[in-house]
């Protein structure tokens, strides 16, 4: 499981799919903390799901701070197709 989805959240998803999130932008880590909230701009994608830009906020350890260019594993709810 990845940054956005975990085992508990995945159980509540109607149609979970494993994919990747490319970090396009992120806030800077604080100098004096071991972890903090990070605001992320991501492009998520998975097999059969077109790349989609999203914004996400979460807690991250400063030693593993997500930076632009990083690729993260994620689990998200597959969008419902209409039309």
BELCORUR-V14821 format. One record per residue. N is the residue number from 1. RES is the residue in one letter. PSI is psi in whole degrees, -180 to 180 (999 if undefined). Layout:
N:RES:PSI
N:RES:PSI
This chain:
1:X:157
2:X:-162
3:X:-48
4:X:-40
5:X:145
6:X:-180
7:X:-39
8:X:-46
9:X:-37
10:X:-32
11:X:-28
12:X:-12
13:X:143
14:X:-33
15:X:70
16:X:147
17:X:138
18:X:138
19:X:-156
20:X:156
21:X:121
22:X:123
23:X:119
24:X:-34
25:X:152
26:X:154
27:X:162
28:X:146
29:X:148
30:X:154
31:X:-31
32:X:31
33:X:155
34:X:-20
35:X:160
36:X:169
37:X:141
38:X:133
39:X:125
40:X:142
41:X:121
42:X:154
43:X:111
44:X:147
45:X:158
46:X:168
47:X:126
48:X:2
49:X:124
50:X:151
51:X:134
52:X:132
53:X:135
54:X:163
55:X:141
56:X:140
57:X:135
58:X:174
59:X:138
60:X:145
61:X:140
62:X:-26
63:X:-21
64:X:35
65:X:128
66:X:125
67:X:156
68:X:134
69:X:-20
70:X:148
71:X:128
72:X:144
73:X:139
74:X:159
75:X:128
76:X:164
77:X:122
78:X:130
79:X:147
80:X:127
81:X:135
82:X:153
83:X:999
